[in-house]
Amino acid sequence: HCTTLRPVESHTAKVVRYLQQAGHSVIALTTRGEAVAQTTIKHLDFSGLDLRQTTPLKEAAILTHDGEKTLYRDGVLFTNNGHKGKALWAFLQRAQMSPRKIVFINDKHSHLLPVEEISQLNGIDFTGLRYGGADV
């Protein structure tokens, strides 16, 4: 069985819905692996976070990049501790997206860097925000 979780910020689902209603694609990018995909999506659903609403890729997919595999399902990229930037780039290519800007929020600064690197290599404006609200 899994435990119930709640977002650190009570208004997270509201902010995500606002962004979705404004026409922005919102996806999650996690180091979690395929083994916990179903549980993770249940947690998101329970928290009111439906990332399927504006995702450009509706079907599940296994994305490959540099010998690594990333599961994409229901608006979530599960990198299995792989390179988040390369996983995101594989997703964007599969979804045939050419974003002008990527805004990426993560609780670890080190996870912002690979996404920033891929963005810069491909001429995409990048804003990375290190979220510290869950710091102990």
N, C-alpha and C positions, 0 to 999 in steps of 0.2 A: 504494500500500500504506500501511497505517497502522502506527504504532509500538505497542508494548505499553506500557501504563501500569500503575502500581500506586498504591493509595491512599497518602497521606502517612502515615496511621496504620494499622498492620498489623491492628488489630482493628475497622476500620470496618465491614466486612461483618458481623461478629459482632454489633456494636451494632445495626445496621439489622435483622438477623434477630430479635434480641431484641425490639425495638420492634414489629416486625410480628407476632411471636408473641403479644405482649401486646395485640394488637388495634388498634394505632395505624396510621393511614394514613401511609405514607411515600412522598413523591414528590420528584423533583429539579426545581429551577427554575434554568435556566441562561440566560445571555445568548447562548449559541451559537444558530446559525440552523439552518434546515431542511436546508441543504446538508451538514451534518456529523451529522445525526441518526443515521443508521445506524451510522456509525463510533463515535459516542458511546455508543450502546447496546451495541455490541460490547465497548467498553472496560469498561463497567459489568459486563456479563456475565462477562468475563474476570477481573474483580476480585472476583467472587462477590457482586455487588450486583444482586439481582433485584427491581426496583421494581414489577414486575407483580403481586407477591404480594398486596398489600393496597390497591392503587389502586382507588378507587371508580369509575373510568371505564375500562372494559376495551377500548373501541374507540378507534382513532386519530381525531383531530378537529382541525379548524382553528378556532380560537377567535378572534373579532374583538372588539376593544374600542377605542373612540376612533380608528377608522381603522387601527389596528395589527392585525396577524395574529400569532397564536402557534400553533405546532404542538404538539399533545399526542400523545405516542406512548410506549407501554410504560412508563408511570410517570414520564415526563420532559416538562416544559414547556420548549420551545425558544422564547425570547422574541425572538431576533434583535435583541439590544440594545434591546428595548422596555422599557416600564415593568413591572417585575416584580410590583408590587402589583396593577395592573389586570389583568395576565395571570392571576395567581392567582385574583383575584375572578371573572374570566370562567370559569375552570376550576371553581371551587366552584359557581357557578350552573349550569353545564352538568351537573355531577355531582350536582346537587341536594343539596349538603352545606351544613350549617349548623354549623360547628365552634364549640365553646366556647372553644378555645384553639389558637393556632398557635405552634409553636416553629420558628424559622427560623435556620439557621446559614449564614453566608456569609463569604468571605474579604475582602470589601470592606464597610466600614461604610456607605458610601453606598448599597449595595444593600439593606441592612436597612431603611432609612428608608421606601421606597415600600410595603413590605409592612406595616410598622408603621402607616403612614398609613391604608391600606385596612382593616386590622384595627380600628383605633380608630373609623373612620367607620362600621363595621358592628357595633360592640359586641362584638368578639371579643378576648378576652384574648391578649396578644402577648408572647412572649419572644424577643428577638433576640440572637444570640450572634455576635460577630465572631471568626472563627477565624483565628489567626495562625501556625499550624503550618507553613504553606508559605512564610512570609516568608523572603526571602533575607537 
